[in-house]
Amino acid sequence: MLATIPERIAALRQLMEQEGLSAYIVPGTDPHASEYMAAHWQETTWLSGFKGETGTVVVTMNEAWLWTDSRYYLQADKELAGSGIGLMKESEPDTPTINQWLQTTLHAGEQVGVNPEMFSVQSYAHLQQSLGSKKLTLKSIDLIRPLWTTDRPAIPDTPLYGYDVKYAGESVTDKLTRIRSCMQAADADVLVTSALDEIAWLLNIRGTDVEFNPVVISFVIVKQESCTLFVSPEKVTDDARRYLAAQKIDVLGYEDVYSALHDLKNCNVLFDGARLNRALYEAIPDNCQKTDRQSPILLLKSRKNPIELEGERIAMQRDAVALTRFFIWLEQTAGKEPLTEYDLMRKLHTFRTQGENFVEESFETIAGWQGNGAIVHYQATATDCAAIDGNGLLLLDSGGQYLEGTTDITRTVWVGEIPAEGTPERERFERIRHDFTLVLKGHIALACARFPRGTRGNQLDILARQFLWQEGLSYGHGTGHGVGHFLGCHEGPQNIRTDNNPTPLETGMICSDEPGIYRAGQYGIRTENLITVVPGGSSEFGDFLQWEVLTLCYYDTRLIEMPLLTAQEKEWINAYHKRVAETVCPLLTAEEAQWLQKKCETI
Amino acid sequence: MLATIPERIAALRQLMEQEGLSAYIVPGTDPHASEYMAAHWQETTWLSGFKGETGTVVVTMNEAWLWTDSRYYLQADKELAGSGIGLMKESEPDTPTINQWLQTTLHAGEQVGVNPEMFSVQSYAHLQQSLGSKKLTLKSIDLIRPLWTTDRPAIPDTPLYGYDVKYAGESVTDKLTRIRSCMQAADADVLVTSALDEIAWLLNIRGTDVEFNPVVISFVIVKQESCTLFVSPEKVTDDARRYLAAQKIDVLGYEDVYSALHDLKNCNVLFDGARLNRALYEAIPDNCQKTDRQSPILLLKSRKNPIELEGERIAMQRDAVALTRFFIWLEQTAGKEPLTEYDLMRKLHTFRTQGENFVEESFETIAGWQGNGAIVHYQATATDCAAIDGNGLLLLDSGGQYLEGTTDITRTVWVGEIPAEGTPERERFERIRHDFTLVLKGHIALACARFPRGTRGNQLDILARQFLWQEGLSYGHGTGHGVGHFLGCHEGPQNIRTDNNPTPLETGMICSDEPGIYRAGQYGIRTENLITVVPGGSSEFGDFLQWEVLTLCYYDTRLIEMPLLTAQEKEWINAYHKRVAETVCPLLTAEEAQWLQKKCETI
């Protein structure tokens, strides 16, 4: 057993030498391009000791480096100490990318190794092309598997379960029929996917393999006459076996997918090169045609059916009850008992667990007090978190997985008393109010948008940013990401960002609407609802679409600078608050309802 | 001499047979991808008799078809009558594209001929790929030149002239230095361009070869140590020769560019495949590397220098005087004398010619009365135009070429009396007002935008459309096109459209701001200014940009539905009108100034 980092690096170098490799890259991903990874695949951590979520290790005969972003600089410094691995700060403009570094460090003719399971077809091709321009070659080989053996955690083998069609809204048979007709349109005989959210959606299965995403670690191959799930046998309980058999889904072992692909002959294989792992691609024999295009599952999954949408609305009610109870508790407790950001995370989780059909959180809650709210990916922990002391601003971004659907909401609220007029604290409060209102105006403008069929999210993005931009302000993240249905809190292909994205918005897609503003060291503000595309009427000028707001939680109106709002914006807030109160109050105790009613008072 | 269309088609088929071609395509373009073409290149007209601006003829052994769009259906029907050439209505959804038609009409192994001068490198490659998918091959060959001989108009040989640096704002030496450093950055030894606006800008030359665009028909090859203009000797007068010699520009004959490229050896040739004609590409020997990327001239040209911008401001004043005088004349004349749309076009031209340094119009004026205003590319002619009868709406889109710069402006005005309350005419007028105001709100919102450096035009597009979209309305054209400086009225790479365009907006770029609404058969509304990108301040969130409005012409405030405007929009209009009055009135007679002052009254 290789007990220390230097031993592991030395053993890797020995294998590299045997294989004629001058460099080896360990990218900190898994064979499914997952957002949340099982411990089995935490190869970067095993090799370097670095425990951050994003990091790539590159080892040559003389050097070893970890690339990670600014969120993890401090952590990496600590965790890499004594390992002999240096830190490449990838958010710094002068830091070379891995490709650049390899191009300048290695010499023409040298070879770089990677495990093709850890790269998408497209990212592998990109790396290959980039190395090729300096006459370096790329070799597919897994050098971690032979080294990391006895102490390696197994691939999770928790049971999978059938996801009731009363929640999914469409049978597996119907989904397969639609996918097969997409395959026919693409002249494809076979479709293969390694994307766990696509598999869970297509086969109406869910699992508990990883945190936050109820997916099942597996692969799928669809043909016209069959559909095969490749999954470890331990996951397939008797119930699961019966369920899968009823859906006419064949079951083979997880690793059998490679030989199943290898055995194909003279057919056209459809895959999504942005998501399929390269090892699967390499398993497809040369006698087959390879058709790389966006997965048809991706688009079908993104357009929620009426039952999925109805489920989302129900999940939103449960979430609203939990959030309302949390904010009542916060108002009653802050300033009276010692509280930390971590306490808030736990408490909010407790309120959510009281909701029917709550399964787990959809991501780790972000509770950012004052300056911590300005750190976009801030994560308080039990041992490292700020105390909620005095009056101040709290940014709270959280979400739940319910059997009926997935939620994701951010509210920024003022905790404590509003500072007295004429004090410096009041001046700060007024600055916060101004920023909060600009963010809210953008949040409303996006929610109110009406747009012709065919419009892309990047065309709408400016609606959320315009008021900030007018004052020379901005935020560095996207305005909206796609959201799954009792699946990933982040999903494609749609989004609302400044970047180009060719996907038109279509009815049933869910996006977040989350502009923000971050004043480093001072405070952060973000306001987020989930919104879904609904029909917006037709005219001689075409079909139009608009948004329905799904999230049901009041805004802290004490933070609004009223003169900045137009009459329409006030009307919108009042109508929204009326809907929140009418929908959520009946689910609360009389006392709680009274509290919420007050928060929803007409402005 | 081939006197009739059938004779020409028959002669072409004879050549096609000799060359083993099953089809020949004549695309109605020229070797420079010009917007306005010299008669010499009107091969489509010669071959088919069709005189419309956009049309492609495809001839096979048994068939001949003209593809054109809906603007030209009536004209094509008339002009093709008896020619044996059929009409393909390319705006109809069921009409096959030329590629589709060739793919279904021809058989694998057959050959299609085109003159490579008439295709860009990219469009040729696209055609080749599309034909290749059905195993058809493409052959580069000019079959029109041997047929269209004695009666073919010559390539224009009007003199070129040096464009004074007092207008251009940057010497040829400085421009060449900048281009050569772009070439170095791309590892290129040679740059070749066939784009006439790029050549005119780079060498500070202008000409009168075609209408509306003061370009010189030519090619240019830039090397590190030399710059060669390929142009017919007739164009190079003694003055021109002295000018070019002073700029150290070598001069060779127009057709010599092909041999000059052919003689290159082992060098890296930079070109813009979207604009370079394919024949030039084919002339580059195989021993040379070919680097296809956006022309560096394009981007430098699009960012106007301070002297170009100052010139634009001066041109706008001259244009404002002409437009003001025109609108005064129109108000005094309409309803008293018989007038047609064509009369308005001529009269406006007359007023423009009275301006200092006016050279020509920058495009054919669009004067659309009532329902004609709803036809986006409407073109009245002396023999086919509407009478300006009674009260109604006039859309007037026009522009001028001045030595100082290029203008392009659209105003929509109400001609005659405002209909009395309670009449159906008044109802129509109120509908027009409503539409006009939605368009104006979008026009103002775009002009008021502030945005971070790096923002693309397609991100801003929705600002101009949002108010129309909210009411289920829309327009089918771009919101803004780039504009040249005493060059093309349309230029890239920037624009403001719904389509993706990767070009960020940069200071000095000029765009139009022209939302509209078109009610078929009833009326059209468009409001257009030219706007230029200027610095918009910096903050901890980065550098911002904003717009300066260049155009100086009042809006018809009788057409505004006042309750739809916000206080800020009214302020914007009042500030703009104040600027128009202050800038333009001193250039008018007292009486004219008084008239304009009234149009610019505070609302």
Interface residues (C-beta under 8 A of the other chain):
Chain A: C448 A449 R450 F451 P452 T455 R456 N458 Q459 L460 D461 I462 L463 Q466 W469 Q470 G472 L473 S474 T498 N500 P502 A520 G536 G537 S538 S539 E540 F541 G542 F544 T566
Chain B: C448 A449 R450 F451 P452 T455 R456 N458 Q459 L460 D461 I462 L463 Q466 W469 Q470 G472 L473 S474 T498 N500 P502 A520 G536 G537 S538 S539 E540 F541 G542 F544 T566
